[in-house]
Amino acid sequence: MWSELTGQEPAIAVFRAAAEAAGGASSQQMTHSWLITGPPGSGRSNLAYAFATALIAGHADGDDPTRIQVEARSHPDLHVLATEGVIIKRDDVREIVRRSHYAPSVGRHRVIIVEDADRMTEQTSNFLLKELEEPPDRTVWILCAPSEADLIPTIRSRVRTVRLQMPTVAEVAALLVRRDGVDAELAERSAREAQCHIGMAHRLATSEEARQRRAETLRLALEVRSAATAVATAARFLEIAGDDAKAITELRDAEERAHALHSLGLAPGQAVPPALRPQLKALEDDQKRRATRSLRDGIDRILVDLASLYRDILLIQLAANVELVNRELLEPMRRAAASATPARTLATLDAIQEARERIEGNVQPALALEAMLVSAVRTTTERGAA
């Protein structure tokens, strides 16, 4: 169950020791409130579920029945708080807190995993605080977030933090080959272009459409020459992000709706009785929130890819002996590097980061993308004129 946690041997050692301590008389290695931090794609949630398996099973290596149920999120002693929206609501935390006080049903511990704990508001975090201070004896909380700074200080002081590192390209590529049967060359390229984000690397390695969308994004960025093309490119970026989000959510939405209809005793195509419509409406609302988040995640992926492109251009301009992320685009990047100064490229990188911050602050994505691209064009034009 630890095998997919590539590049995280020190963290695995900590959690294995804690699981062993939790199963015996010693408690020095074990605490009941944990925080796993690390860059996106480093495997925070995977490590949380592996630790949960060990705790519920009662020993560090777990067992197959427990592992299968935890992977399916169906174990009675596992509760997961994850949001499909932008924030985690207080009502969701209230429900998970209530469940945390139940005694374990079949396992050694009851485990509560909070994915994306950084999405909790301050009010929600304060509501959770008391539970982290005094959890029931056999309940363990595991929070996941990009960094400690994403949580309020009072929560940080009440959890044991384990920091993950970003795995290397070689480690992620080896995982794709071993786990997904991906060709070694494609695995290396996917890991490199995903910048070692395990989930994104898997997507690039297994989806031709995802690879094509990424390639189009970078090609369009290299072709921006004026404010008019910047605006048109921003619109296309939104379409690409929408297509990417739809590819991720469409199949899942259909499966969820089919499962809901089956649970309600309705055949495919059968009219939904008025009494059952509120339940389907709640599902549809959840799916809309997930679609909104998926779109924002898709836009952010585009901005991360653009940052990798201009980072490579800057490295070429500086003649730095550092591996390029997008080395398949070496010739177009060389032309772009020759047409501008390093200062201009840095200005573009600043504009990309500003766009990410604006979108996170709820600025309309279209406006943020347009401002980013227009700013880059204006900087290039002004410096070129100078």
C-alpha positions as CSV (number, residue, x, y, z in Angstrom):
1,M,0.0,0.0,0.0
2,W,3.1,2.3,0.3
3,S,4.4,1.4,-3.2
4,E,2.8,4.3,-5.0
5,L,4.3,6.9,-2.7
6,T,7.3,7.5,-4.8
7,G,10.1,9.6,-3.5
8,Q,8.7,9.9,0.0
9,E,10.8,7.3,2.0
10,P,11.4,9.6,5.0
11,A,7.7,10.4,5.4
12,I,6.8,6.7,5.0
13,A,9.2,5.8,7.8
14,V,7.5,8.3,10.1
15,F,4.0,6.9,9.4
16,R,5.0,3.3,9.6
17,A,6.6,3.9,13.0
18,A,3.5,5.7,14.2
19,A,1.2,2.9,13.0
20,E,3.4,0.4,14.8
21,A,3.3,2.5,18.0
22,A,-0.5,2.9,17.7
23,G,-0.9,-0.9,17.6
24,G,1.2,-1.4,20.8
25,A,1.7,0.0,24.2
26,S,4.2,2.7,23.1
27,S,2.8,6.1,22.2
28,Q,5.9,8.2,21.6
29,Q,5.7,7.9,17.8
30,M,2.0,8.4,17.7
31,T,-0.3,11.4,18.0
32,H,-4.0,11.7,17.2
33,S,-3.8,14.9,15.0
34,W,-1.6,15.0,11.9
35,L,-1.0,17.4,9.0
36,I,0.6,16.3,5.7
37,T,2.0,19.1,3.6
38,G,3.7,19.1,0.3
39,P,3.5,20.6,-3.2
40,P,0.5,19.7,-5.4
41,G,1.0,16.3,-6.9
42,S,3.5,15.1,-4.3
43,G,1.1,12.4,-3.0
44,R,-0.4,14.0,0.2
45,S,-3.8,12.2,0.0
46,N,-2.2,8.9,-1.1
47,L,0.0,8.9,2.0
48,A,-3.0,9.8,4.2
49,Y,-4.9,6.8,2.9
50,A,-2.0,4.5,3.3
51,F,-1.6,5.6,6.9
52,A,-5.3,5.2,7.5
53,T,-5.1,1.6,6.2
54,A,-2.3,0.9,8.6
55,L,-4.1,2.4,11.6
56,I,-7.4,0.7,10.9
57,A,-5.7,-2.7,10.3
58,G,-3.6,-2.3,13.4
59,H,-0.1,-2.8,11.9
60,A,2.2,-0.9,9.5
61,D,1.7,-3.1,6.4
62,G,-2.1,-3.2,6.7
63,D,-4.0,-6.0,5.1
64,D,-5.7,-6.6,1.8
65,P,-9.4,-6.4,2.9
66,T,-8.8,-3.1,4.7
67,R,-6.7,-1.7,1.9
68,I,-9.4,-2.5,-0.7
69,Q,-12.2,-0.9,1.4
70,V,-10.1,2.2,2.1
71,E,-9.2,2.6,-1.5
72,A,-13.0,2.4,-2.3
73,R,-13.7,4.9,0.6
74,S,-16.2,2.4,1.9
75,H,-14.6,1.3,5.2
76,P,-16.9,2.0,8.1
77,D,-14.1,3.3,10.2
78,L,-12.9,5.8,7.6
79,H,-14.5,9.2,7.0
80,V,-13.3,11.6,4.3
81,L,-14.0,15.3,4.2
82,A,-13.3,16.6,0.7
83,T,-14.8,19.5,-1.2
84,E,-15.8,19.6,-4.9
85,G,-16.2,23.4,-4.5
86,V,-13.9,26.2,-3.7
87,I,-14.3,26.1,0.1
88,I,-15.1,23.5,2.8
89,K,-18.3,24.4,4.5
90,R,-18.9,24.5,8.2
91,D,-21.9,22.2,8.0
92,D,-19.6,19.5,6.4
93,V,-17.2,19.8,9.3
94,R,-20.0,19.6,11.8
95,E,-21.1,16.3,10.3
96,I,-17.6,14.8,10.2
97,V,-17.0,15.9,13.8
98,R,-20.2,14.1,14.9
99,R,-18.9,10.9,13.3
100,S,-15.5,11.2,14.9
101,H,-17.0,10.5,18.3
102,Y,-18.2,7.0,17.3
103,A,-16.1,4.1,18.5
104,P,-14.4,2.1,15.7
105,S,-16.7,-0.5,14.2
106,V,-14.3,-3.2,13.1
107,G,-10.8,-1.7,13.0
108,R,-8.3,-0.5,15.6
109,H,-9.0,3.2,15.0
110,R,-11.5,5.5,13.4
111,V,-9.7,7.8,10.9
112,I,-10.9,11.2,9.6
113,I,-9.1,12.5,6.5
114,V,-9.6,16.2,5.5
115,E,-8.3,16.6,2.0
116,D,-7.5,20.2,0.9
117,A,-7.7,21.5,4.5
118,D,-6.4,24.8,3.2
119,R,-9.9,25.3,1.7
120,M,-11.4,25.7,5.2
121,T,-12.4,29.3,6.1
122,E,-11.2,30.7,9.4
123,Q,-14.6,30.1,11.0
124,T,-14.7,26.5,9.9
125,S,-11.1,26.0,11.1
126,N,-12.0,27.4,14.5
127,F,-14.9,25.0,14.7
128,L,-12.6,22.1,14.1
129,L,-10.0,23.3,16.6
130,K,-11.5,21.7,19.7
131,E,-11.7,18.3,18.1
132,L,-8.0,18.4,17.2
133,E,-7.2,19.4,20.8
134,E,-9.1,16.6,22.5
135,P,-10.0,13.8,20.0
136,P,-11.5,10.5,21.3
137,D,-8.9,8.0,22.3
138,R,-9.2,5.8,19.1
139,T,-9.9,8.6,16.6
140,V,-7.1,10.0,14.4
141,W,-7.4,13.1,12.3
142,I,-5.2,13.5,9.2
143,L,-5.3,16.9,7.5
144,C,-3.7,17.5,4.0
145,A,-2.6,21.0,2.7
146,P,0.1,22.4,0.5
147,S,1.9,24.1,3.4
148,E,1.5,24.9,7.1
149,A,1.0,28.5,6.3
150,D,-2.3,27.6,4.6
151,L,-3.8,26.8,8.0
152,I,-4.5,29.1,11.0
153,P,-1.7,29.1,13.7
154,T,-3.9,27.5,16.4
155,I,-4.4,24.4,14.2
156,R,-0.8,24.3,13.2
157,S,0.2,24.2,16.9
158,R,-2.1,21.2,17.6
159,V,-1.0,18.8,14.9
160,R,2.2,16.9,14.0
161,T,3.3,18.0,10.6
162,V,5.0,15.7,8.1
163,R,6.4,17.5,5.0
164,L,6.6,15.8,1.7
165,Q,9.1,16.6,-1.0
166,M,8.5,16.7,-4.7
167,P,9.6,13.5,-6.3
168,T,12.1,13.6,-9.2
169,V,11.3,13.1,-12.9
170,A,12.9,9.7,-12.8
171,E,10.9,8.6,-9.8
172,V,7.6,9.7,-11.3
173,A,8.4,8.1,-14.6
174,A,9.3,4.8,-12.9
175,L,6.0,4.9,-11.1
176,L,4.1,5.4,-14.4
177,V,6.0,2.5,-16.0
178,R,5.5,0.2,-13.0
179,R,1.9,1.1,-12.1
180,D,0.3,2.1,-15.4
181,G,2.4,0.1,-18.0
182,V,3.4,3.3,-19.8
183,D,6.2,3.3,-22.3
184,A,9.4,4.5,-20.7
185,E,10.0,7.4,-23.1
186,L,6.4,8.7,-22.8
187,A,6.6,8.2,-19.0
188,E,9.7,10.4,-18.8
189,R,8.2,13.1,-21.0
190,S,4.9,13.1,-19.1
191,A,6.7,13.3,-15.7
192,R,8.9,16.2,-17.0
193,E,6.1,18.2,-18.5
194,A,3.9,17.7,-15.4
195,Q,6.8,19.0,-13.4
196,C,6.7,15.9,-11.2
197,H,3.0,16.3,-10.4
198,I,2.0,12.6,-10.1
199,G,-1.7,13.0,-11.0
200,M,-1.0,15.3,-14.0
201,A,1.8,13.1,-15.2
202,H,-0.6,10.1,-15.2
203,R,-3.1,12.1,-17.2
204,L,-0.6,13.2,-19.8
205,A,0.8,9.7,-20.1
206,T,-2.6,8.1,-20.5
207,S,-4.6,10.7,-22.5
208,E,-3.7,11.8,-26.0
209,E,-6.3,14.6,-25.7
210,A,-4.6,16.0,-22.6
211,R,-1.3,16.0,-24.4
212,Q,-2.8,17.8,-27.4
213,R,-4.5,20.4,-25.2
214,R,-1.2,21.2,-23.5
215,A,0.7,21.4,-26.8
216,E,-1.9,23.8,-28.2
217,T,-1.6,26.0,-25.1
218,L,2.1,26.4,-25.5
219,R,1.9,26.9,-29.3
220,L,-0.7,29.7,-28.9
221,A,1.4,31.4,-26.3
222,L,4.4,31.5,-28.6
223,E,2.3,33.0,-31.4
224,V,1.0,36.0,-29.4
225,R,2.2,39.2,-31.2
226,S,-0.4,41.9,-30.5
227,A,-3.2,42.9,-28.1
228,A,-5.8,41.5,-30.5
229,T,-4.2,38.1,-30.6
230,A,-3.7,38.2,-26.8
231,V,-7.5,38.7,-26.3
232,A,-8.3,35.9,-28.8
233,T,-5.7,33.6,-27.2
234,A,-7.2,34.3,-23.7
235,A,-10.6,33.2,-25.0
236,R,-9.1,30.0,-26.5
237,F,-7.3,29.3,-23.2
238,L,-10.7,29.4,-21.5
239,E,-12.1,26.9,-24.1
240,I,-9.2,24.6,-23.6
241,A,-9.6,24.7,-19.8
242,G,-13.3,24.1,-20.2
243,D,-12.7,21.1,-22.5
244,D,-10.2,19.7,-20.0
245,A,-12.6,20.1,-17.1
246,K,-15.4,18.5,-19.0
247,A,-13.2,15.5,-19.9
248,I,-12.6,15.0,-16.2
249,T,-16.1,15.5,-14.9
250,E,-18.5,14.4,-17.6
251,L,-18.0,10.6,-17.2
252,R,-18.1,10.9,-13.4
253,D,-21.3,13.0,-13.5
254,A,-23.0,10.4,-15.7
255,E,-22.0,7.6,-13.4
256,E,-23.2,9.4,-10.3
257,R,-26.5,10.2,-11.9
258,A,-27.0,6.6,-13.0
259,H,-26.1,5.3,-9.5
260,A,-28.5,7.8,-7.9
261,L,-31.4,6.8,-10.2
262,H,-30.7,3.1,-9.5
263,S,-30.6,3.8,-5.7
264,L,-34.0,5.6,-6.0
265,G,-35.4,2.6,-7.9
266,L,-35.8,4.4,-11.3
267,A,-35.0,2.8,-14.6
268,P,-33.0,4.8,-17.3
269,G,-35.2,7.2,-19.1
270,Q,-38.0,6.9,-16.5
271,A,-39.6,10.2,-15.4
272,V,-38.5,11.3,-12.0
273,P,-41.5,11.7,-9.6
274,P,-41.8,15.1,-7.9
275,A,-41.0,13.7,-4.5
276,L,-37.6,12.5,-5.6
277,R,-36.6,15.6,-7.6
278,P,-35.0,17.4,-4.6
279,Q,-32.5,14.5,-4.2
280,L,-31.4,14.7,-7.9
281,K,-31.4,18.5,-7.6
282,A,-28.9,18.3,-4.7
283,L,-26.7,16.0,-6.8
284,E,-26.8,18.4,-9.8
285,D,-25.8,21.3,-7.5
286,D,-22.9,19.4,-6.2
287,Q,-21.8,18.6,-9.8
288,K,-22.1,22.2,-10.8
289,R,-19.8,23.2,-7.9
290,R,-17.4,20.5,-9.0
291,A,-17.5,21.8,-12.6
292,T,-16.6,25.3,-11.4
293,R,-13.7,24.0,-9.4
294,S,-12.5,21.8,-12.3
295,L,-12.6,24.8,-14.6
296,R,-10.5,26.9,-12.2
297,D,-8.1,24.0,-11.8
298,G,-7.9,23.7,-15.6
299,I,-7.1,27.4,-15.9
300,D,-4.4,27.1,-13.2
301,R,-2.9,24.1,-15.0
302,I,-2.6,26.3,-18.2
303,L,-0.9,29.0,-16.2
304,V,1.5,26.5,-14.7
305,D,2.4,25.2,-18.1
306,L,2.9,28.8,-19.4
307,A,5.2,29.5,-16.5
308,S,7.2,26.4,-17.4
309,L,7.5,27.7,-21.0
310,Y,8.8,31.1,-20.1
311,R,11.0,29.6,-17.5
312,D,12.6,27.6,-20.2
313,I,12.9,30.7,-22.5
314,L,14.7,32.5,-19.6
315,L,17.1,29.6,-19.1
316,I,17.9,29.7,-22.8
317,Q,18.5,33.5,-22.7
318,L,20.8,33.1,-19.7
319,A,22.6,30.0,-21.2
320,A,22.0,28.2,-18.0
321,N,23.0,24.6,-17.8
322,V,19.6,23.4,-16.4
323,E,17.3,20.8,-17.9
324,L,14.4,22.2,-19.8
325,V,10.8,21.2,-19.1
326,N,9.6,21.6,-22.7
327,R,12.7,20.5,-24.6
328,E,10.6,19.2,-27.5
329,L,9.9,22.9,-28.2
330,L,13.6,23.9,-28.2
331,E,13.6,25.6,-31.6
332,P,10.5,27.8,-31.1
333,M,11.8,28.7,-27.6
334,R,15.1,29.7,-29.0
335,R,13.4,32.0,-31.5
336,A,11.3,33.5,-28.7
337,A,14.4,33.9,-26.5
338,A,16.2,35.7,-29.3
339,S,13.3,38.2,-29.8
340,A,13.3,39.5,-26.2
341,T,15.6,40.2,-23.3
342,P,15.7,38.3,-20.0
343,A,14.0,41.3,-18.3
344,R,11.0,41.0,-20.7
345,T,10.7,37.3,-20.0
346,L,10.8,37.9,-16.3
347,A,8.0,40.5,-16.7
348,T,5.9,37.8,-18.5
349,L,6.6,35.4,-15.6
350,D,5.4,38.1,-13.2
351,A,2.3,38.6,-15.2
352,I,1.5,34.9,-15.1
353,Q,1.9,34.8,-11.3
354,E,-0.3,37.9,-11.0
355,A,-3.0,36.2,-13.1
356,R,-3.0,33.2,-10.8
357,E,-3.4,35.4,-7.8
358,R,-6.2,37.4,-9.4
359,I,-8.1,34.3,-10.3
360,E,-7.6,32.9,-6.8
361,G,-9.1,36.3,-5.6
362,N,-12.2,35.7,-7.7
363,V,-11.4,38.0,-10.6
364,Q,-13.1,36.8,-13.8
365,P,-10.7,34.3,-15.4
366,A,-11.2,35.9,-18.9
367,L,-10.1,39.3,-17.6
368,A,-7.1,37.9,-15.7
369,L,-5.9,36.0,-18.8
370,E,-6.4,38.9,-21.1
371,A,-4.5,41.2,-18.7
372,M,-1.7,38.7,-18.5
373,L,-1.2,38.3,-22.2
374,V,-1.7,42.0,-23.0
375,S,0.7,43.0,-20.3
376,A,3.3,40.6,-21.8
377,V,2.8,42.0,-25.3
378,R,2.9,45.6,-24.1
379,T,6.1,45.0,-22.2
380,T,7.7,43.4,-25.3
381,T,6.6,46.2,-27.5
382,E,7.8,49.0,-25.2
383,R,11.1,47.4,-24.6
384,G,11.5,46.7,-28.3
385,A,10.8,50.3,-29.1
386,A,13.3,51.4,-26.5
